[in-house]
Amino acid sequence: MDDADAAGRAVLQLGARLIQGESGTGSRVFADAAGHPFCLVYRGSTTRSVQA
């Protein structure tokens, strides 16, 4: 997605809550109304793999 702040506001208006992440980072983690986590990852962000 291109506009991280607009996307974050949109999911919050739909009932999500922010779990972690800040403006200027590559992603933000939200939880839906039932508590299920999901991420928004923004174009141009650098992500790295995490292995368990």
BALOZA-503457 format. One record per residue: x, y, z of N, C-alpha, C in turn; residue in one letter. Coordinates in nm, 4 decimals. Each point is the difference from the previous one (the first is absolute). Layout:
BEGIN
[[X, Y, Z], [X, Y, Z], [X, Y, Z], 'a']
...
***
This chain:
BEGIN
[[0.0839, -0.1169, 0.0000], [-0.0839, 0.1169, 0.0000], [0.0880, 0.1226, 0.0000], 'm']
[[-0.0547, 0.1080, -0.0492], [0.0799, 0.1209, -0.0180], [-0.0120, 0.0996, 0.1148], 'd']
[[-0.1186, 0.0166, 0.0572], [-0.0209, 0.1006, 0.1047], [-0.0203, -0.0696, 0.1340], 'd']
[[0.1084, -0.0162, 0.0728], [-0.0016, -0.0746, 0.1250], [-0.0920, 0.0620, 0.1037], 'a']
[[0.0032, 0.1312, 0.0135], [-0.0829, 0.0645, 0.1015], [-0.1485, -0.0148, -0.0315], 'd']
[[-0.0380, 0.0154, -0.1274], [-0.1403, -0.0148, -0.0392], [-0.0470, -0.1434, 0.0219], 'a']
[[0.0834, -0.0977, -0.0342], [-0.0369, -0.1397, 0.0198], [-0.0158, -0.0315, 0.1489], 'a']
[[0.0895, 0.0513, 0.0818], [-0.0100, -0.0218, 0.1445], [-0.1265, 0.0607, 0.0575], 'g']
[[-0.0325, 0.1210, -0.0419], [-0.1245, 0.0641, 0.0464], [-0.1217, -0.0799, -0.0437], 'r']
[[0.0029, -0.0519, -0.1225], [-0.1143, -0.0758, -0.0525], [-0.0263, -0.1261, 0.0816], 'a']
[[0.1055, -0.0764, 0.0310], [-0.0242, -0.1226, 0.0768], [-0.0407, 0.0312, 0.1435], 'v']
[[0.0503, 0.1099, 0.0564], [-0.0432, 0.0387, 0.1348], [-0.1475, 0.0377, -0.0002], 'l']
[[-0.0457, 0.0683, -0.1046], [-0.1423, 0.0363, -0.0102], [-0.0883, -0.1226, -0.0160], 'q']
[[0.0562, -0.1073, -0.0539], [-0.0755, -0.1243, -0.0172], [0.0006, -0.0871, 0.1255], 'l']
[[0.0665, 0.0456, 0.1062], [-0.0045, -0.0723, 0.1261], [0.1294, -0.0670, 0.0423], 'g']
[[0.1048, 0.0133, -0.0797], [0.1282, -0.0591, 0.0382], [0.0648, 0.0836, 0.1100], 'a']
[[0.0982, -0.0595, 0.0650], [0.0798, 0.0771, 0.0960], [0.1465, -0.0249, -0.0310], 'r']
[[0.0811, 0.1023, 0.0196], [0.1435, -0.0090, -0.0274], [0.0684, -0.0777, 0.1119], 'l']
[[0.0780, -0.1005, -0.0386], [0.0762, -0.0777, 0.0974], [0.1423, 0.0532, 0.0075], 'i']
[[0.0650, 0.0187, -0.1154], [0.1350, 0.0561, -0.0008], [0.0291, 0.0624, -0.1350], 'q']
[[0.0970, 0.0907, -0.0011], [0.0403, 0.0679, -0.1219], [-0.0189, 0.1496, 0.0150], 'g']
[[0.0751, 0.0736, -0.0787], [-0.0057, 0.1456, 0.0052], [0.0085, 0.0561, -0.1396], 'e']
[[-0.0417, 0.1225, -0.0150], [0.0160, 0.0697, -0.1262], [0.1468, -0.0010, -0.0379], 's']
[[0.0292, -0.0235, -0.1257], [0.1370, -0.0002, -0.0457], [0.0663, -0.1368, 0.0031], 'g']
[[-0.0655, -0.0987, 0.0607], [0.0536, -0.1360, -0.0033], [-0.0588, -0.0709, -0.1203], 't']
[[0.0507, -0.1169, -0.0322], [-0.0459, -0.0718, -0.1180], [-0.1311, -0.0723, 0.0154], 'g']
[[-0.0448, -0.0198, 0.1218], [-0.1242, -0.0743, 0.0194], [-0.0629, 0.0358, 0.1345], 's']
[[-0.1250, -0.0363, 0.0116], [-0.0728, 0.0158, 0.1261], [-0.0814, -0.1257, 0.0231], 'r']
[[-0.0113, -0.0408, 0.1246], [-0.0773, -0.1185, 0.0363], [-0.1261, 0.0472, 0.0707], 'v']
[[-0.1130, -0.0500, -0.0467], [-0.1305, 0.0323, 0.0560], [-0.0671, -0.1277, 0.0460], 'f']
[[-0.1059, 0.0134, 0.0774], [-0.0867, -0.1122, 0.0345], [-0.1398, 0.0371, -0.0445], 'a']
[[-0.0718, -0.0970, -0.0580], [-0.1380, 0.0262, -0.0389], [-0.0888, -0.0037, 0.1242], 'd']
[[-0.1281, 0.0207, -0.0180], [-0.0936, 0.0081, 0.1130], [-0.0023, -0.1283, 0.0827], 'a']
[[0.0309, -0.1145, -0.0625], [0.0031, -0.1278, 0.0714], [0.1362, -0.0285, 0.0622], 'a']
[[0.0973, 0.0901, -0.0215], [0.1320, -0.0170, 0.0584], [0.1018, -0.0679, -0.0893], 'g']
[[-0.0363, -0.0307, -0.1251], [0.0932, -0.0645, -0.0922], [0.0979, 0.1027, -0.0554], 'h']
[[0.1302, -0.0264, 0.0104], [0.0996, 0.0960, -0.0489], [0.0113, -0.0025, -0.1525], 'p']
[[0.0301, 0.1154, -0.0566], [0.0318, 0.0104, -0.1425], [0.0943, 0.1170, -0.0187], 'f']
[[0.0749, -0.0031, -0.1099], [0.0997, 0.1029, -0.0278], [-0.0369, 0.0801, -0.1233], 'c']
[[0.0381, 0.1260, 0.0009], [0.0002, 0.0825, -0.1199], [0.1467, 0.0286, -0.0288], 'l']
[[0.0449, -0.0366, -0.1191], [0.1378, 0.0224, -0.0418], [-0.0042, 0.0969, -0.1163], 'v']
[[0.0839, 0.0998, 0.0051], [-0.0067, 0.1098, -0.0951], [0.1034, -0.0142, -0.1094], 'y']
[[-0.0368, 0.0451, -0.1199], [0.0916, -0.0033, -0.1145], [0.1309, 0.0684, 0.0365], 'r']
[[0.1070, -0.0597, -0.0451], [0.1307, 0.0585, 0.0244], [0.0573, -0.0326, 0.1369], 'g']
[[-0.0766, -0.0705, 0.0825], [0.0527, -0.0343, 0.1323], [0.0995, -0.1145, -0.0145], 's']
[[0.0909, -0.0055, 0.0902], [0.0964, -0.1088, 0.0035], [-0.0471, -0.0975, 0.1051], 't']
[[-0.0217, -0.1224, -0.0410], [-0.0422, -0.1014, 0.0969], [0.1074, -0.1063, 0.0089], 't']
[[0.0032, -0.0690, 0.1113], [0.0956, -0.1085, 0.0148], [-0.0725, -0.1224, 0.0507], 'r']
[[0.0519, -0.1148, -0.0331], [-0.0566, -0.1274, 0.0431], [0.0381, -0.0255, 0.1442], 's']
[[-0.0922, -0.0581, 0.0727], [0.0280, -0.0430, 0.1356], [-0.0213, -0.1496, 0.0050], 'v']
[[0.1008, -0.0725, 0.0410], [-0.0112, -0.1446, 0.0087], [-0.0114, -0.0412, 0.1453], 'q']
[[-0.0890, -0.0945, 0.0259], [-0.0193, -0.0478, 0.1370], [0.0994, -0.1060, 0.0355], 'a']
***
